[in-house]
Amino acid sequence: MKNKQPTSVAPEACRISPGNAGPAVASGPCAEQVQMGGDEVSASPERTIAVCVDDFGLNTGVNAAALHLVEMRRVSALSAMTQAPEWEDGAARARLLDSRRIDVGLHFNLTQSFSGAPALGSVQTLVAAAHLRLLPKRLVREALLRQLDAFEEEMFRVPAHVDSHEHVHHLPVIRDVVLDVLLRRYGGTLPWLRVSAAPAASLPGGLRSADGRKAWLIDHLVGAEPFRRRARSLGFVANRCLLGVYGFDATESGYGSLLRRWLRQARSGDLLMCHPGSLAVGDVISRGRCVEFAVWSDPHLPHLLRELGVRIAPLSALRAATA
């Protein structure tokens, strides 16, 4: 581990007004969603889900947004890109978090290049090569081992979970390597795994929307269910379904509506992924990150969660619901 002082993670770095503990005014994307609620919402049974911030370590804005949402108790997991330029700085903060309340895990990356760490290929290239069994296992294994080493070197512990950038860990060949490496490396302390399975409630009617089609494609094209079956047979725990898939093109009001829909669909043991952050050069979804941070930090969000009967907790504490 390099001797590097962490930079400030004040929420102002996100250039978005964060939520606060002061009196809430009746405005904002979550306030709109609360006002849309009715008697049918209050009757919803309580469900417990995990909420994970992806791409931790990517840049200072992502780190600042993620850690601020942890402080606000809006999320229960961070998924780290250990090749990314701000990983070491982010890890210096993340390793101080209460591991009983926040899961910190590896966001295994094969598709995004960083300085000194070229990508193995685009997601389209990997999908084709994996299904044709043309992807060299050695390269996948070496990349995974390097990223696990980098995680443990900075966090001083094993990852609580493992998922991947663009969901590639489900793919043939890649999933074989991932499961084999984790089983050999961690034995009786296996991390939980992300399964990018679309919720059944969103299909087939959800295919009418672009976001629904994207969720269906991720589920079926990368092979979420074959991955789940294989992982469970080896003793791994995984989330039930994945929520949070959309095109990163929503307004605050639009994302607030999506969040309400996901929360209504959620069942205990589901995982909702999010990508909060700030505007950053070279980050193609940075505007979407700003929108997500604005919604997740909205002071009305806790009321929306109560209205919908949803509680946020680490997936490592939800093993009974995911078994």
N, C-alpha and C positions, 0 to 999 in steps of 0.2 A: 504494500500500500504506500502510495506516495504521501509525503508530508505536505498536505495542501489544506489551507484554511478554507472552510466553506464560505461561499459568498452569501450575502443576505438573501433571505427568501421572503421578504416582506411582500404582501399581496399587491402592493402598488406596482411591483414589477410586471404584473399581468395587464396593467393598463385598463383594468375593468374594476368598477367599484364592487368590492366584496360584500358579502352579507355581513350583518353585524348583530349585536345583541340588543340594540336599541329598539324603540317602538317602530313597528312596521306600518307603512302606509299601504293603502289598498291599491297597489299597482305592481307591475312586474309580471313576468311570464307565469310564475307559480301562483301569484294572486289571482290571475285570470283563470287558472285551472281550478283553484279552490272555489271560486265563484260559480264555476260551471257544475260543481258537484251537486248531488241531490240525495234523496232518501236511499236510492239504490247503492250509493257509495258507502254510507254509514253501516250498511248491512254486510259489508265484505268481511270474511273471516280474516284473522290476523295471519300474515305470512311473513317468513323471514328469508331475506335474500342477501347476497353479497354484492357489493358495488366496487368495481376495480377500475383504477386509473391506469390506462396503458401508456407506454412510451416514456416512462419515468427515466430521467437522465438525458433525454434528447436535447433539451436546451434549458436555460435558466427560467424561462416563462412556464414551461411544463412543470418543472420542479416546484416553482413557487406556487402555482395553482394547486398542484397535487397536495403539497404539504399544508396549504391553507385549508383545503377541504377536509384533510385529516383532522386538523385542529377544530374545525366546525362539526366534526362527527358526521359528515355527509357521505364518506366513503369508508370501505373496510379493507381495501387491498391496493397495493401498488405493484405494477408489473414493470420490471426494469430492463432497459436495453444497455447491457454492460459494455458494449463497444462505443456507445454514444459519447460525445464530448463532455457532457456535464454529469456523467454517471458518478465519478468519484466524489464530486461536490455534493450531489444528491444523496449518495450513500452515507456521507458523514452525518447528514441529518436523519436519514431513514433509520440508521441503526440505533438511534436514540429513542425511537418510537416504542410504545408498549406492544410487544409481540402478541399479547393476549387479545388486543383490540384491533391490530392492523397486521394483515398478512403482507409480507414483501417477498416477491418471487421473481422468476426470470421470464422475460419476454424474449424468447429465443428468436434470433433474427438471422435470416438467410437472404433476404431480398432487398435490404437497404445498405448501401455502401457508406462507410465512415473512413476517415483518414487511417490508413494502415490496416483496414479491415474491409476488403472488397466483398461485394455481395456474391452469392453463389449463382444468382440469376434473378430475373424478374419472376413475379408470381405466376405469370402465364407460362414462362419457360419451365419452372419447377413442376407445375401441374402436368404439363405434357411429358416431361422427362420421367417423373415419378410413375405415372400410369403406364408408360412404356417400359418401365424398369431399366431406364438408362442413366439414372442418377447414381453416382458413385457413393456407396455407403461410407467409405473412408473419409470423404470430404465433409459429409454431414456430421459424422462422429467427431472429427477434429474441431469443427466449428462449435459444436455443443460443449465439448470438454473445455475449450478455451473460455467460453462464456460462463460456464459454471465455475471455473477457477476464478474468473474475475469477480463473480458475485461473492464467493466465499472469502476472497481476499479482502474485500471492502466491508462486508457485512459481518464477518466473524461467525457466521452460522450458515446452515444449509437453506436453500430457498423454500419458502412455505408452499409455493406452487410453481408450476411451469406451464406456460402457454406459448404463443408465438406470434410474431408480426405477420399479419395477413393470413393467419390461421394455417400455416403450412405444416404444422406438426401433425396434422391428421393424415397427410398424404401417404400413400404407399411408399415404402423404402424409408422415408423420413420417420414415420411413426414407429417402424421397427427399431430404428436406431435410438430414438428418444426413449422408448420403453425399456430397451435393453440397457442403455447407459444408466438410466435412473434406478433401475432395479439392482444393477451391480454396484452402483456407487452409494446408494442410500439404504438399501436393504429394509430393515424394520422401521425406518423413519421416512417412508415414502411421501413426497410432496403431493398435494392434490393437483389434479390436471383439469384444464379447461376443455370442455366439449362444446363446439360451436353449433349446437343443434337448435334449429328454429323451433319456437313454441308451437305446438299443434294447433292452438287456438288461432294462430295467424294464417293457417293454411286450410283449404286452398283459396279462401276469399282474399287473403292478403296478397295473393299474386297479382291482384289488380293494380297494386301500387308498386312504384319503382323500389321502395324500401323493402316491401315484402318479397319481391323477386330477388333482391340482393341477398336477403337472409336465406331464402330457399337455395340459391346457388351456392352460397358458402357452405351450407349444411350438406348438400348432395354432391357438389363438385369435388370438395376436398375429402369427403368421406367421414363425417362426424360420427355416425352410428357404428361403422366398423371399428373406429378408434375406441369408442366407448366400450364396446363389447370386449375387445382385446385387453384394454386397460383394466377393466373390472375383473377379468379372469386372472389377472396377475396380482390383484389385491390393491389396485389404486382406487382412490376416491375421486369423483368428478362431480361437477355441477350438473343439474338436471337439464336446463335449457339455457341458451344465451340470448339475452336481450340487449338492445342498444345499437342494432345495425340500422344504418341509414346512410345517406349520401354526403354527409358533412356540408350540406348546402341550405340548411334551415335557418330561418330567422329565430330570434329569441322566442317569439310567440309560437312559431312552428315547432321548435324543439320542445317547448313546454308542453305542447299538445302530444308530441311523440312520447315524452316522458310519462305523461298521464296514461297513455295507452299501454306502454310497457308495464307500468306499475299495476294496472288493472289486470293485465295478462299474467303477471308473475305468480308463481307458486313457490312454496318453501323449497329451498335448495337451488333456485335459479341464480344466475349470475348476470348482472347488468354491467356492461363495459362502458366506459366513457373516456373522452380524450380532451380534458380541459387544458387550457394554456393561454398564450398571448400571441400577438402578431410577431412573426419572426421571418427573416429573410431565408428563402429556401424551403420553408415548410409549407407544402401545398395545401394543407388543411388548417392553416393557422387562423383563418377567419371562423371556421367551424369551432376551433378550440376556444376562441373568445366567447362565442355564443354559449357553448356548453358551460364554461366557467360562470357566466352570468346567471344561468339557470340553476346550476347546482349550488351556487352561493346565495341564491335568493332567500331572503329572510322568511318567506312564506312556505318554503319547502317542507319543514317539519310538520306544519299543519296539514299539508297535502298528504304526506305519508300517513299521518294519523287518520285522516279522512278515508284513505284507501285501505287502511289496515295493514300497512307494510312496515316491517322493522328491518334495519340494516345491521348485519353482523358479519364477522369473518367466516369464510367458507370452511376454514379449519374447525370452526365450532359447530358446523352444521352437518356433521358426518351422518347423523341418523336420517336426515331428510334426503341425503344424496345417495344413500346406500341402495 
